[in-house]
């Protein structure tokens, strides 16, 4: 007896990877040379929201946050204690090893940097991209030892 298992065909898989590539390239073009800046809305939450929109999601608008204090207040107003809980409410959580190009991950933040927030990064396939606290002049590939979580886009 043969067992039939439905699976995606090659064309479907390739079109999804192409969609991910195009969306991630647009995000990288926009943020590659933008320095991390609370006042200019160049933060990891803006970076992640732009990536979500490029991937076809409709995330809620981001309140006008111009400092770590206003960001903390805005996060509390959503009813979530941290970025992981906020991302859990918007996207399905996946194992970090299952990340594909364009997916999001959360890296533990340093209490001294960016108001003590964790940092949202985007998967570039084989690397994770985000702002580095030692050089926040633009998005760069990061060396990450441990992720708090990962989310499928």
N, C-alpha and C positions, 0 to 999 in steps of 0.2 A: 504494500500500500504506500503510495506517495503522499507526503504531507506538503500541502501548498502553504507557503508563508508569504503573505504580501510584503512587498518591499518597494522602496522608491527606485525608479529607473535612473539610469545614468544621466539623462537629460535634466531631470528634476533636481538631482544633486548638484549638477554643474550650474544650473541657473540660480540656485540658492547661493552657491559660493560666489558667483559673479555679482549677484545683488549685494552680498556682504562686502565684497572687494570695492565696488563702486561707492557704497555708503561710507565705508571706513576711509577711503581715499579723500572724499569730500570733507569729512571731519578733520582728518590730519591736515589737509590744505588750510582749513580755516584756523586751526589752533597751533600749528607747528611753530609759528614765529610770535605767537601772542604770549606775553608774560603773564604769570599768575597775578591777578589784581582784583581785589574785592570791588573796588569802585567802578572798574570798567566791565564788570560782569564776566571776567575770565577766571572762572573757578571750576573745580572738577564737577560740580553739579550742573553747571552750564554746558560743559564739555559732554557729560553723559546725556543730558537732555537733547543736545544737538544730534548725537549719535543715535539715540532712540528714534528721533523724528526721521533721520535719514533711513533708518531700517523699517519705517512704516508704522511705528507706534505713535500714540497720541498721549504723551505724558502731560500732566497738569502744568499750568504756568508756574513759573518760579516767582515768588514774591520779590520785591525790590530789596535785595540784600547788598549792603555796601560795607559790611564789616563782619568779623567773626561773631560779634555779639548779636547783630541782627540776624545772622544765619542761624545761630542757636535758637533765637526766639521764633524764627520762621519754622524751624524743624519741630519745635515743641508745639506750635500752633497746628501742625498737621496731625498731632497726636502720637508721634513716634519719638522714641528716645535717641535713636541713632540712625545713621544712613543705611545700615543693613536692614533694619526694620522697614524703612521707607522703600528701599529697593524690593524687599520681599512683597510689599503691597502692590507693586507695579509689574513685577516680572517673575517668571518661574526661576527658582534657584536650581543650580546645577552643580555638579562636582567640578572643581577647578580643572581637573584633568580632561574634562569633556568640553572645555571651551573651544569655540570656533572663532574664526576671524570675525571681529566686530562685536563680540560679546563683552559684557562688563564684569569687572572684578573689584573687590574692595581690599585695600591694603591698610594695615594698621598705621595710624598716624602718630606722629611724635607730639606729645602734649605741648612742646615748645613751638611747634610750627603750625601755621594755618588755623590757629584757634583751638588746637587739640582735636580737630576733625580727622576721621579716617579719610583716605584718598580713593576716589573712584578712578579706575584706569580702564582703558580699552584694549582688548586683545588685538594684536597685529598678526595673529597666527602663531608665530614662534616667539614673539616678544610681547611685553605689556608696555603700553605707552601712557604717559601721564607727566605731570609736573614733578620735578625733583626738588626737594627743599633746599639743596645746596646751589641749584642753578634754576630758578623759576622763570627763566627767560623764554621758555617755550616748551612744547611737548617733546619729550625725549623717550627713547627706550629705557626701561628701568630693569634693574636686577632686583627681583623680589624673592625673598626666602619663604614667606608664608602669606597666604591669602586668608582673609576673614571669610570670604564667600565669592561666588561667581553667579552670574545671571545670564540667561539666554535671551537674546534679542531676536 
